[in-house]
Amino acid sequence: MTIPHDPKRILVVGATGRLGVAIAKALVQRGDHVAVTARSEPRLDALADELTCEPTGRPTTICADLRDPAAPERIASRVLETGRLDGIILACGPFPHTPLEKLSREDLENTLAVHAVAPLLLVNALSEELTRTEGAVVALVDAGVTRPFPNHVAYLTAKGALQTGLRALAVELAPQVRVNLLAIGIVADPEADADPKRLHRLAARSPLGRFGTPAEVVHGALSLLDATWATGEIWGIGR
């Protein structure tokens, strides 16, 4: 039996990254209207062309660099101009490799801005609308926050800050707004990664003996987006 889906309006942040693209496509395929934001305007336009279809039409595109302090308010204003908002998916994708001996204040501040500060401020800026629509927020975080790996101090620090901040917002915004997190393990795309040795190494690092796929992340993210009896939860996949 197919359960009818009531189309929603969803903002995807970090939409031109591999996982962001997969999530945006899945939302459109099930009939949702999407707004997409990322730093590269050409890549955003190309994604919008790919996502344009009936009956959802062309997605709203918002070019913004999350390192810019003005970005959260600018994104929020543009989203609200287009109508209602039912949900946000935070799929911010930069994965900076920063050996400890090369870690700088600039690295840490920029990574925190992209992965924690801007997303938290954006959710806060849109919280009134999400409260009105009884919407949801889903964030992609990293299983490495609780099982750290080397050479990513800035990235893991930022993801940890986002994880804590969103769980606090889940309390602040309840019961109208649901805020949940998807903590993902290693995700690889065999079609895009032609190095079999690298894929074997990735698979060997998982207790399940394999890496995850974008499709599995999409399934998890949309399941949390639709979950009506969960908030402040961290759903781990890929461990």
C-alpha positions as CSV (number, residue, x, y, z in Angstrom):
1,M,0.0,0.0,0.0
2,T,1.3,3.4,-0.9
3,I,1.0,6.1,1.7
4,P,-0.1,9.5,0.1
5,H,2.5,12.2,0.5
6,D,1.4,15.8,1.1
7,P,3.9,18.0,-0.8
8,K,6.1,20.2,1.5
9,R,8.4,23.1,1.0
10,I,11.9,22.2,2.1
11,L,15.2,24.1,2.2
12,V,18.3,22.1,1.5
13,V,21.5,23.8,2.7
14,G,24.7,22.6,1.0
15,A,22.7,21.4,-1.9
16,T,25.5,21.0,-4.5
17,G,27.5,18.5,-2.5
18,R,27.1,14.9,-3.3
19,L,24.7,14.1,-0.5
20,G,22.9,17.5,-0.9
21,V,22.2,16.7,-4.5
22,A,20.9,13.3,-3.8
23,I,18.6,14.6,-1.1
24,A,17.3,17.4,-3.2
25,K,16.6,15.0,-6.1
26,A,14.7,12.6,-3.8
27,L,12.6,15.5,-2.4
28,V,11.6,16.6,-5.9
29,Q,10.9,13.0,-7.0
30,R,8.3,12.6,-4.2
31,G,6.6,15.9,-5.1
32,D,8.2,18.4,-2.6
33,H,9.1,21.9,-3.6
34,V,12.7,22.8,-2.7
35,A,14.8,25.8,-2.2
36,V,18.6,25.1,-2.6
37,T,21.5,27.0,-1.3
38,A,25.3,26.7,-1.8
39,R,28.3,28.8,-2.5
40,S,28.8,28.2,-6.2
41,E,26.2,30.0,-8.4
42,P,27.0,28.0,-11.6
43,R,26.6,24.7,-9.7
44,L,23.4,25.9,-8.2
45,D,22.0,26.9,-11.6
46,A,23.0,23.5,-13.0
47,L,21.3,21.7,-10.2
48,A,18.1,23.8,-10.5
49,D,18.0,23.0,-14.3
50,E,18.3,19.3,-13.4
51,L,15.6,19.5,-10.7
52,T,13.1,21.5,-12.7
53,C,10.0,19.4,-13.4
54,E,6.2,19.4,-13.2
55,P,4.4,20.0,-10.9
56,T,7.1,21.3,-8.5
57,G,8.6,23.8,-11.0
58,R,12.0,25.3,-10.8
59,P,13.6,25.3,-7.4
60,T,14.5,28.6,-5.6
61,T,18.2,29.1,-5.7
62,I,20.1,31.1,-3.1
63,C,23.8,31.6,-3.6
64,A,25.5,32.2,-0.2
65,D,28.8,31.6,1.5
66,L,28.2,30.4,5.0
67,R,31.5,32.0,6.1
68,D,29.8,35.4,5.5
69,P,28.1,36.6,8.8
70,A,25.2,38.0,6.8
71,A,24.5,34.7,5.0
72,P,21.9,33.2,7.5
73,E,19.6,36.3,7.5
74,R,19.9,36.6,3.7
75,I,19.0,33.0,3.1
76,A,16.1,33.2,5.6
77,S,14.7,36.4,4.0
78,R,14.8,34.8,0.5
79,V,13.2,31.6,1.7
80,L,10.3,33.5,3.4
81,E,9.8,35.6,0.2
82,T,8.8,32.4,-1.6
83,G,6.1,31.3,0.7
84,R,5.8,28.8,3.5
85,L,8.6,26.6,4.8
86,D,8.0,23.1,6.2
87,G,11.5,21.8,6.8
88,I,15.2,22.3,6.6
89,I,17.9,19.8,5.7
90,L,21.4,20.8,6.7
91,A,23.8,18.9,4.4
92,C,26.8,21.3,4.6
93,G,29.5,19.3,2.9
94,P,33.1,20.7,3.2
95,F,35.3,18.0,4.7
96,P,38.6,19.9,5.3
97,H,41.7,17.8,5.9
98,T,43.7,19.7,8.5
99,P,46.8,18.1,10.1
100,L,47.2,19.3,13.6
101,E,50.5,20.9,12.9
102,K,48.9,23.1,10.2
103,L,45.7,24.0,12.1
104,S,45.2,27.7,12.3
105,R,42.7,30.1,13.9
106,E,41.4,30.9,10.4
107,D,40.8,27.2,9.7
108,L,39.0,26.7,12.9
109,E,36.8,29.8,12.6
110,N,35.9,29.2,8.9
111,T,35.0,25.6,9.6
112,L,32.9,26.5,12.6
113,A,31.2,29.2,10.6
114,V,30.2,26.8,7.8
115,H,29.3,23.7,9.9
116,A,28.0,25.2,13.1
117,V,27.5,28.9,13.5
118,A,25.7,29.7,10.2
119,P,23.4,26.6,10.4
120,L,22.3,27.3,13.9
121,L,21.7,31.0,13.1
122,L,19.7,30.0,10.0
123,V,17.5,27.6,11.9
124,N,16.9,30.3,14.5
125,A,16.0,32.9,11.8
126,L,13.5,30.5,10.4
127,S,12.2,29.1,13.7
128,E,9.1,31.3,13.7
129,E,8.0,30.0,10.3
130,L,8.8,26.4,11.2
131,T,6.8,26.9,14.4
132,R,3.8,28.1,12.4
133,T,4.0,25.2,10.0
134,E,5.0,22.6,12.7
135,G,8.0,21.8,10.6
136,A,11.2,19.8,11.0
137,V,14.9,20.2,10.8
138,V,17.3,17.4,9.9
139,A,21.1,17.8,10.0
140,L,23.8,15.5,8.6
141,V,26.5,15.2,11.3
142,D,29.4,12.7,11.5
143,A,29.8,9.5,13.4
144,G,33.4,10.7,13.9
145,V,32.2,13.2,16.5
146,T,32.0,10.3,19.0
147,R,34.7,8.2,17.3
148,P,37.2,10.7,16.1
149,F,39.7,10.1,13.3
150,P,43.0,12.0,12.7
151,N,43.7,15.1,10.7
152,H,40.2,16.6,11.0
153,V,40.2,18.5,14.3
154,A,38.5,21.6,12.9
155,Y,35.8,19.6,11.1
156,L,35.0,17.3,14.0
157,T,34.9,20.2,16.4
158,A,32.5,22.1,14.2
159,K,30.2,19.0,13.7
160,G,30.2,18.4,17.5
161,A,29.2,22.0,18.1
162,L,26.4,21.7,15.6
163,Q,25.2,18.5,17.2
164,T,25.1,20.0,20.7
165,G,23.5,23.2,19.4
166,L,20.7,21.5,17.5
167,R,19.9,19.2,20.4
168,A,19.5,22.3,22.5
169,L,17.3,23.9,19.9
170,A,15.2,20.8,19.9
171,V,14.3,21.6,23.5
172,E,13.8,25.3,22.8
173,L,11.5,24.7,19.8
174,A,9.5,21.8,21.0
175,P,6.7,20.8,20.7
176,Q,5.9,22.5,17.4
177,V,9.3,22.0,15.6
178,R,11.1,18.7,15.5
179,V,14.9,18.8,15.3
180,N,16.9,15.5,14.6
181,L,20.3,14.5,13.4
182,L,21.7,11.8,11.1
183,A,25.2,10.8,12.2
184,I,26.7,9.1,9.2
185,G,29.7,6.9,8.8
186,I,31.9,6.5,5.7
187,V,29.9,7.2,2.5
188,A,31.4,6.3,-0.8
189,D,30.1,6.3,-4.4
190,P,31.5,3.4,-6.5
191,E,30.3,5.1,-9.6
192,A,32.3,8.3,-8.9
193,D,35.3,6.7,-7.2
194,A,37.3,4.5,-9.5
195,D,40.0,3.5,-7.0
196,P,39.2,0.0,-5.9
197,K,41.9,-0.1,-3.2
198,R,40.5,3.1,-1.6
199,L,37.0,1.6,-1.6
200,H,38.4,-1.6,0.0
201,R,40.1,0.4,2.7
202,L,36.9,2.3,3.4
203,A,34.9,-0.8,3.7
204,A,37.4,-2.4,6.1
205,R,37.0,0.4,8.6
206,S,33.4,-0.4,9.2
207,P,32.2,-3.2,11.4
208,L,29.6,-4.0,8.7
209,G,32.5,-4.5,6.2
210,R,31.2,-2.0,3.7
211,F,30.7,1.7,3.2
212,G,27.5,3.6,3.0
213,T,25.9,5.0,-0.2
214,P,24.2,8.3,-0.9
215,A,20.9,6.5,-1.3
216,E,21.1,5.2,2.2
217,V,21.8,8.7,3.6
218,V,18.8,10.0,1.6
219,H,16.6,7.3,3.1
220,G,17.7,8.2,6.6
221,A,17.3,11.9,6.1
222,L,13.8,11.7,4.7
223,S,12.7,9.3,7.3
224,L,13.8,11.7,10.0
225,L,12.2,14.6,8.1
226,D,8.9,12.8,8.2
227,A,9.2,11.4,11.8
228,T,6.4,13.0,13.9
229,W,7.3,11.5,17.2
230,A,11.0,12.2,17.6
231,T,13.0,15.3,18.4
232,G,16.5,15.9,19.7
233,E,17.5,12.4,18.5
234,I,20.8,11.3,16.8
235,W,20.2,8.5,14.4
236,G,23.5,6.7,13.7
237,I,24.0,4.8,10.4
238,G,27.1,3.2,9.0
239,R,28.7,1.9,12.2
